[in-house]
Amino acid sequence: MRKRISFVIGLGSAVPLAFALVACNARGKESGAKASELPSATVAEVKQGAIAHTLSLAGQFQPYQVVDVHPKVSGFMVKINVDIGDRVRKGQSLAVLEVPELKAQLQGTGFEMAQAKDEIVRAHHEIERAEAIHAAEHANYQRMLDTSKAQPGLIAQQELDDAQSKDLSSAAQVDAAKSAADGAQQHAQATRADNDRVQAIQNYTNVVAPIDGVIVWRYADTGALIQSGTNSNDQDLPIVKLAQTGVLRLRMPIPEDDIQYVHIGDPMQIRIDALGRSITGRIVRFTRNVNFETRTMETEVDVDNRDLSIDAGMYANTALQLASADNVLTLPVEALVLRDDQQTVYVLDANNRVHIHNVKVGLRGSKLAEIKSGLQRGQRVILGAQEKYSEGEQVSPIVADTQASEVMRESGGVIDMKAEDSNGGAR
């Protein structure tokens, strides 16, 4: 009897427990089924990082100045003092010409100067003689005049008139001698100026370097007849071509889309592969003019080359940082959606519900974009296919591993020296 009662009691307690287990299993299956019905979304976290935009370009070194040295006068080459590759200083003699007629002209002007000096001496002597005569005539007239006043009638009036006439005539002779002296002085100045002119032309027979530089080509030899370079349209060859290479211009074509980022003073990394050297330069000038055919703007960096280690014509690969943003909020560009001319992102809250936020975008790279406002670090944003989600919708997030920083490299054309060498190209 006791066994039967125990069995009934056990059976009565087991039934509620079984019902409880069945209910729990049902709720778990319902919850799992609900979770599996939520749409999934790939999300990324807003991170702190940096974005930089770098442009790689091929540039070519060019002389700072190139001068074709012509003589001022025509003549025969007596001596040429330089050859290609020679380094010269400003004012250094490059060549000497011979112009025989110039020597004769210079001698003639020298003789004229000597004659003019003699004329000046004679004129001064004539002034002295005229002044002496005038002094005597004037003294004679003055004595006769004083005597006539002291003793009227003693000296005839005719004699007084003659003495006065001689006094005035001698004074006029003094003035004439002085005028002749002035004329002689002016003639001397004219002959001196003519002599200086011929001497200057004679000096042009010694052709000198107008600037410091290197002789890059020589066009004439000893004995050749050299024509003067007095006409800019003249096609006569110069004596030498002189290049100023102590400072070189590194010239690069900046693409039209990147011109807005170029400023005077911007630093540029320069790699000279032919020499295995890397240097840093700064933009010093650009043309402010876009080439119609290439859609590029020529930009220059001045490179110090006092040791002449870099030859004009060499290539260099350059890197110019067009724009950068450091220590900023970044997110993948796939998270951005343009709605009504406004950049937006789809943000998940703590309950994985979608909220659409407007954001202000700064610098953009190929993979990341800078967020100036509208988001905070650590927030999660949906990547791609945002049109599938709506405001307030709950999703199942799949977190993607994304980078925080990016250096976007754009190439406007570089020179691969190794590739040229393997193809038989000359360095």
DOVEX-570812 format. One record per residue (C-alpha): residue number from 1; x, y negated, z. Coordinates in steps of 0.001 Angstrom, whole numbers. Layout:
// residues N
<NUM, <X, Y, Z>>
...
***
This chain:
// residues 427
<1, <0, 0, 0>>
<2, <2872, -2337, 812>>
<3, <4559, -1538, -2516>>
<4, <1462, -2497, -4456>>
<5, <1148, -5833, -2616>>
<6, <4847, -6620, -3289>>
<7, <4453, -5885, -6983>>
<8, <1433, -8199, -7214>>
<9, <3287, -10985, -5445>>
<10, <6331, -10601, -7711>>
<11, <4217, -10551, -10790>>
<12, <2432, -13712, -9680>>
<13, <5702, -15630, -9206>>
<14, <7217, -14461, -12486>>
<15, <4393, -15696, -14662>>
<16, <4814, -19429, -13888>>
<17, <8574, -19107, -14407>>
<18, <8055, -17589, -17821>>
<19, <5682, -20368, -18793>>
<20, <8255, -22925, -17662>>
<21, <10987, -21345, -19801>>
<22, <8743, -21263, -22822>>
<23, <7864, -24950, -22363>>
<24, <11522, -25970, -22089>>
<25, <12434, -24080, -25249>>
<26, <9610, -25759, -27076>>
<27, <10693, -29230, -26027>>
<28, <14333, -28547, -27049>>
<29, <13272, -27354, -30476>>
<30, <11056, -30433, -30867>>
<31, <13916, -32761, -29874>>
<32, <16387, -31064, -32239>>
<33, <13911, -31209, -35056>>
<34, <13384, -34957, -34437>>
<35, <17140, -35657, -34436>>
<36, <17619, -33746, -37661>>
<37, <14948, -35914, -39297>>
<38, <16920, -39212, -38707>>
<39, <18710, -40547, -41840>>
<40, <22485, -40517, -41614>>
<41, <24602, -43610, -42309>>
<42, <28344, -44068, -42735>>
<43, <29478, -46847, -40443>>
<44, <32728, -48674, -39668>>
<45, <33798, -50744, -36714>>
<46, <34634, -54439, -36986>>
<47, <38350, -54684, -36180>>
<48, <40995, -57286, -35454>>
<49, <43611, -57476, -38193>>
<50, <45138, -59498, -41017>>
<51, <44611, -59957, -44755>>
<52, <47233, -61218, -47193>>
<53, <47108, -61775, -50941>>
<54, <50485, -61350, -52650>>
<55, <51257, -61993, -56324>>
<56, <54183, -60228, -58009>>
<57, <55627, -61934, -61066>>
<58, <58588, -61654, -63382>>
<59, <60609, -64850, -63718>>
<60, <63590, -65917, -65768>>
<61, <66509, -68089, -64720>>
<62, <67164, -71137, -66878>>
<63, <69770, -73912, -66651>>
<64, <68682, -76981, -64754>>
<65, <69745, -79084, -67744>>
<66, <71083, -78281, -71208>>
<67, <72910, -80963, -73208>>
<68, <74164, -80896, -76794>>
<69, <77291, -83067, -76661>>
<70, <77646, -85232, -79777>>
<71, <80390, -87820, -80341>>
<72, <79444, -91474, -80628>>
<73, <81703, -91927, -83664>>
<74, <82591, -89847, -86667>>
<75, <86143, -88589, -86978>>
<76, <88521, -85669, -87275>>
<77, <88934, -83291, -84372>>
<78, <92456, -83716, -83020>>
<79, <92031, -81458, -80012>>
<80, <89271, -79548, -78270>>
<81, <89970, -78856, -74624>>
<82, <87251, -76349, -73718>>
<83, <85773, -73062, -74841>>
<84, <82693, -71036, -73999>>
<85, <82431, -70094, -70349>>
<86, <84626, -72963, -69127>>
<87, <83377, -74834, -66101>>
<88, <83686, -78615, -66474>>
<89, <83121, -81672, -64310>>
<90, <81327, -84883, -65183>>
<91, <83744, -87237, -66986>>
<92, <86162, -84463, -67945>>
<93, <87613, -84713, -71477>>
<94, <86071, -82130, -73787>>
<95, <87585, -83149, -77121>>
<96, <89630, -85892, -78795>>
<97, <88817, -87352, -82233>>
<98, <90929, -89408, -84571>>
<99, <89455, -92399, -86458>>
<100, <92332, -94187, -88286>>
<101, <90308, -97277, -89270>>
<102, <89448, -97884, -85635>>
<103, <93109, -98337, -84791>>
<104, <93425, -101021, -87466>>
<105, <90291, -102765, -86210>>
<106, <91566, -102670, -82656>>
<107, <94892, -104194, -83748>>
<108, <93067, -106877, -85734>>
<109, <90928, -107885, -82771>>
<110, <94078, -107946, -80645>>
<111, <95685, -110410, -83062>>
<112, <92532, -112547, -83044>>
<113, <92595, -112648, -79236>>
<114, <96249, -113827, -79320>>
<115, <95411, -116545, -81839>>
<116, <92462, -117640, -79712>>
<117, <94736, -117963, -76692>>
<118, <97155, -120096, -78754>>
<119, <94267, -122291, -79859>>
<120, <93303, -122843, -76255>>
<121, <96864, -123860, -75408>>
<122, <96999, -126283, -78348>>
<123, <93623, -127723, -77380>>
<124, <94805, -128401, -73844>>
<125, <97937, -130075, -75183>>
<126, <95808, -132202, -77484>>
<127, <93700, -133221, -74502>>
<128, <96809, -134253, -72614>>
<129, <98127, -136271, -75601>>
<130, <94755, -137957, -76136>>
<131, <94454, -138803, -72457>>
<132, <97967, -140320, -72458>>
<133, <97208, -142488, -75498>>
<134, <93900, -143538, -73992>>
<135, <95580, -144448, -70718>>
<136, <98094, -146673, -72576>>
<137, <95468, -148346, -74765>>
<138, <93146, -148895, -71863>>
<139, <95924, -150418, -69738>>
<140, <96930, -152725, -72602>>
<141, <93381, -153903, -73122>>
<142, <92894, -154440, -69403>>
<143, <96065, -156607, -69166>>
<144, <95058, -158732, -72115>>
<145, <91568, -159141, -70711>>
<146, <92901, -160175, -67305>>
<147, <95309, -162678, -68891>>
<148, <92557, -164137, -71052>>
<149, <90416, -164664, -67986>>
<150, <93287, -166248, -66072>>
<151, <94329, -168543, -68945>>
<152, <91484, -169009, -71392>>
<153, <92588, -169512, -74982>>
<154, <96046, -168060, -74401>>
<155, <95107, -164796, -76208>>
<156, <93143, -164934, -79393>>
<157, <89754, -163279, -79377>>
<158, <90764, -161144, -82364>>
<159, <93571, -159601, -80376>>
<160, <91203, -158804, -77500>>
<161, <88735, -157185, -79866>>
<162, <91487, -155066, -81437>>
<163, <92730, -153927, -78017>>
<164, <89209, -153048, -76924>>
<165, <88621, -151127, -80141>>
<166, <91797, -149107, -79613>>
<167, <90762, -148402, -76005>>
<168, <87352, -147069, -77062>>
<169, <88850, -145075, -79938>>
<170, <91360, -143390, -77627>>
<171, <88524, -142494, -75204>>
<172, <86649, -140905, -78093>>
<173, <89797, -138950, -78983>>
<174, <89878, -137560, -75439>>
<175, <86267, -136414, -75738>>
<176, <86988, -134851, -79130>>
<177, <90007, -132986, -77719>>
<178, <87913, -131663, -74848>>
<179, <85200, -130497, -77250>>
<180, <87844, -128774, -79353>>
<181, <89126, -127071, -76214>>
<182, <85614, -125833, -75401>>
<183, <85286, -124491, -78940>>
<184, <88616, -122712, -78617>>
<185, <87471, -121198, -75307>>
<186, <84235, -119911, -76861>>
<187, <86128, -118502, -79827>>
<188, <88420, -116702, -77415>>
<189, <85436, -115216, -75613>>
<190, <83974, -114055, -78928>>
<191, <87227, -112408, -79972>>
<192, <87488, -110777, -76535>>
<193, <83957, -109404, -76878>>
<194, <84760, -108076, -80347>>
<195, <87903, -106473, -78991>>
<196, <85916, -104879, -76159>>
<197, <83422, -103534, -78686>>
<198, <86099, -101951, -80827>>
<199, <87885, -100674, -77732>>
<200, <84635, -99051, -76533>>
<201, <84248, -97348, -79892>>
<202, <87868, -96247, -79666>>
<203, <87150, -94817, -76218>>
<204, <84326, -92754, -77719>>
<205, <86940, -90766, -79583>>
<206, <87606, -89106, -76223>>
<207, <84429, -87055, -75762>>
<208, <83687, -86437, -72059>>
<209, <81226, -84243, -70185>>
<210, <78033, -86139, -69209>>
<211, <77242, -83711, -66355>>
<212, <78808, -80910, -64313>>
<213, <78210, -77600, -66001>>
<214, <79402, -74671, -68073>>
<215, <80190, -74621, -71781>>
<216, <77678, -72134, -73200>>
<217, <78599, -72620, -76853>>
<218, <81243, -74297, -79010>>
<219, <80469, -75521, -82519>>
<220, <83689, -77209, -83700>>
<221, <87391, -76434, -84076>>
<222, <90552, -78517, -84437>>
<223, <90745, -80380, -87741>>
<224, <87024, -80376, -88428>>
<225, <85256, -83562, -89521>>
<226, <82721, -84389, -86827>>
<227, <79736, -86602, -87552>>
<228, <78499, -89089, -84982>>
<229, <75254, -88413, -83164>>
<230, <73768, -91881, -83526>>
<231, <70458, -90619, -84945>>
<232, <68174, -88382, -82914>>
<233, <66849, -86883, -86146>>
<234, <70332, -86038, -87358>>
<235, <70828, -82320, -87979>>
<236, <74602, -82422, -87555>>
<237, <75950, -79893, -85090>>
<238, <77240, -81053, -81711>>
<239, <80749, -80327, -80478>>
<240, <79619, -78112, -77593>>
<241, <76466, -77124, -75714>>
<242, <76745, -77833, -71980>>
<243, <74462, -76247, -69379>>
<244, <74098, -77363, -65784>>
<245, <74024, -74025, -63958>>
<246, <75099, -75043, -60466>>
<247, <71362, -75152, -59853>>
<248, <69060, -72880, -61838>>
<249, <65370, -73109, -62570>>
<250, <63499, -69858, -61929>>
<251, <60404, -70173, -64101>>
<252, <57314, -67991, -63659>>
<253, <53857, -67955, -65322>>
<254, <51103, -68106, -62685>>
<255, <47779, -66604, -63868>>
<256, <44883, -68998, -64119>>
<257, <42862, -67306, -61344>>
<258, <45702, -67779, -58847>>
<259, <46571, -71413, -59594>>
<260, <44285, -72631, -56798>>
<261, <46563, -70979, -54216>>
<262, <49842, -72487, -55494>>
<263, <51284, -75482, -53632>>
<264, <54578, -77360, -53588>>
<265, <56789, -75896, -50864>>
<266, <55219, -72423, -50807>>
<267, <57867, -69776, -49987>>
<268, <58676, -67113, -52556>>
<269, <60635, -63892, -52217>>
<270, <63014, -63335, -55136>>
<271, <64650, -60055, -56090>>
<272, <67476, -60137, -58664>>
<273, <67720, -56479, -59614>>
<274, <70689, -56960, -61941>>
<275, <72747, -58170, -58968>>
<276, <71041, -56191, -56216>>
<277, <70296, -59418, -54337>>
<278, <67243, -60776, -52567>>
<279, <66843, -64469, -51777>>
<280, <64114, -66805, -50604>>
<281, <63071, -69909, -52506>>
<282, <60303, -72492, -52483>>
<283, <58107, -73803, -55264>>
<284, <59335, -77258, -56244>>
<285, <57251, -78066, -59329>>
<286, <54644, -76767, -61754>>
<287, <53322, -78094, -65028>>
<288, <49714, -78713, -63908>>
<289, <48808, -77497, -67362>>
<290, <47362, -74099, -68335>>
<291, <48698, -72580, -71541>>
<292, <45828, -72130, -73978>>
<293, <47059, -68783, -75271>>
<294, <48422, -67063, -72160>>
<295, <46111, -68735, -69590>>
<296, <49052, -69222, -67267>>
<297, <50764, -72221, -65664>>
<298, <54550, -72488, -65626>>
<299, <55892, -72768, -62081>>
<300, <59508, -73342, -61008>>
<301, <61765, -72607, -58066>>
<302, <65218, -74239, -57837>>
<303, <67921, -71708, -56919>>
<304, <71355, -72750, -55650>>
<305, <74041, -71240, -57890>>
<306, <77210, -73111, -56951>>
<307, <79240, -69901, -57161>>
<308, <77806, -69203, -60655>>
<309, <76966, -65649, -59592>>
<310, <73603, -65845, -61392>>
<311, <73703, -66221, -65158>>
<312, <71062, -68176, -67038>>
<313, <68706, -65806, -68827>>
<314, <68653, -63199, -66049>>
<315, <65316, -61848, -64894>>
<316, <64011, -61792, -61331>>
<317, <60999, -60157, -59717>>
<318, <59210, -62489, -57346>>
<319, <56556, -62147, -54669>>
<320, <54382, -65127, -53795>>
<321, <51946, -65011, -50878>>
<322, <48918, -66770, -52270>>
<323, <46770, -66692, -49114>>
<324, <46757, -65029, -45702>>
<325, <44583, -64720, -42600>>
<326, <46164, -63420, -39388>>
<327, <44508, -62183, -36200>>
<328, <40992, -62291, -37675>>
<329, <37960, -59988, -37713>>
<330, <37982, -57641, -40690>>
<331, <35617, -55065, -42140>>
<332, <35466, -53049, -45377>>
<333, <34060, -54933, -48351>>
<334, <31482, -52132, -48847>>
<335, <29723, -53423, -45741>>
<336, <28868, -56752, -47395>>
<337, <25529, -57235, -49150>>
<338, <24577, -60386, -51054>>
<339, <20980, -61388, -50353>>
<340, <19589, -64713, -51562>>
<341, <23100, -66157, -52000>>
<342, <23920, -65173, -48426>>
<343, <26408, -62509, -47338>>
<344, <24781, -60043, -44932>>
<345, <25745, -56848, -43102>>
<346, <23676, -54029, -41588>>
<347, <24633, -53738, -37913>>
<348, <23767, -50869, -35528>>
<349, <22884, -51594, -31923>>
<350, <23467, -49328, -28911>>
<351, <20399, -47225, -29876>>
<352, <21621, -46842, -33470>>
<353, <18918, -49108, -34806>>
<354, <19580, -51274, -37871>>
<355, <19698, -55081, -37642>>
<356, <20494, -57337, -40596>>
<357, <22947, -60141, -39774>>
<358, <24095, -63091, -41872>>
<359, <27874, -63540, -41853>>
<360, <30388, -66068, -43110>>
<361, <33122, -64443, -45187>>
<362, <36657, -65813, -45495>>
<363, <39553, -64298, -47405>>
<364, <38718, -61148, -49368>>
<365, <41090, -58412, -50377>>
<366, <40510, -55327, -52480>>
<367, <39411, -53264, -49445>>
<368, <38849, -55649, -46527>>
<369, <37173, -58984, -45987>>
<370, <37674, -61595, -43295>>
<371, <34609, -62371, -41158>>
<372, <34628, -65922, -39821>>
<373, <31295, -65783, -37991>>
<374, <28263, -63560, -37410>>
<375, <29975, -60486, -35936>>
<376, <32035, -59413, -32963>>
<377, <34891, -56986, -32615>>
<378, <33757, -53384, -32088>>
<379, <30331, -53742, -33698>>
<380, <29358, -51040, -36153>>
<381, <28245, -51848, -39693>>
<382, <26820, -49627, -42409>>
<383, <29047, -48924, -45418>>
<384, <27296, -48689, -48785>>
<385, <23736, -47866, -49897>>
<386, <22307, -50458, -47520>>
<387, <19114, -50653, -49587>>
<388, <18022, -47305, -48071>>
<389, <17734, -48786, -44595>>
<390, <15321, -51290, -43115>>
<391, <15305, -53608, -40126>>
<392, <14776, -51712, -36844>>
<393, <15189, -48262, -38405>>
<394, <17023, -45699, -36295>>
<395, <19829, -43787, -38015>>
<396, <22335, -41086, -37242>>
<397, <25797, -42791, -37572>>
<398, <28851, -41155, -39090>>
<399, <31877, -43232, -38078>>
<400, <34482, -43672, -40827>>
<401, <38135, -44248, -40082>>
<402, <39016, -47618, -41690>>
<403, <42087, -49833, -41644>>
<404, <42280, -53145, -39824>>
<405, <44759, -54974, -42078>>
<406, <45503, -55172, -45775>>
<407, <48080, -56696, -48089>>
<408, <46477, -57106, -51490>>
<409, <49124, -56989, -54195>>
<410, <48416, -58441, -57595>>
<411, <50889, -58060, -60417>>
<412, <51283, -60651, -63099>>
<413, <54004, -58568, -64771>>
<414, <57357, -57459, -63364>>
<415, <60624, -56254, -64849>>
<416, <61661, -52663, -64172>>
<417, <65400, -52626, -64827>>
<418, <65687, -48877, -64325>>
<419, <62995, -48253, -66894>>
<420, <64792, -50522, -69353>>
<421, <68053, -48705, -68774>>
<422, <66451, -45286, -69307>>
<423, <64967, -46536, -72591>>
<424, <68295, -47829, -73784>>
<425, <67485, -51455, -73060>>
<426, <70287, -53889, -72353>>
<427, <70527, -55359, -68906>>
***
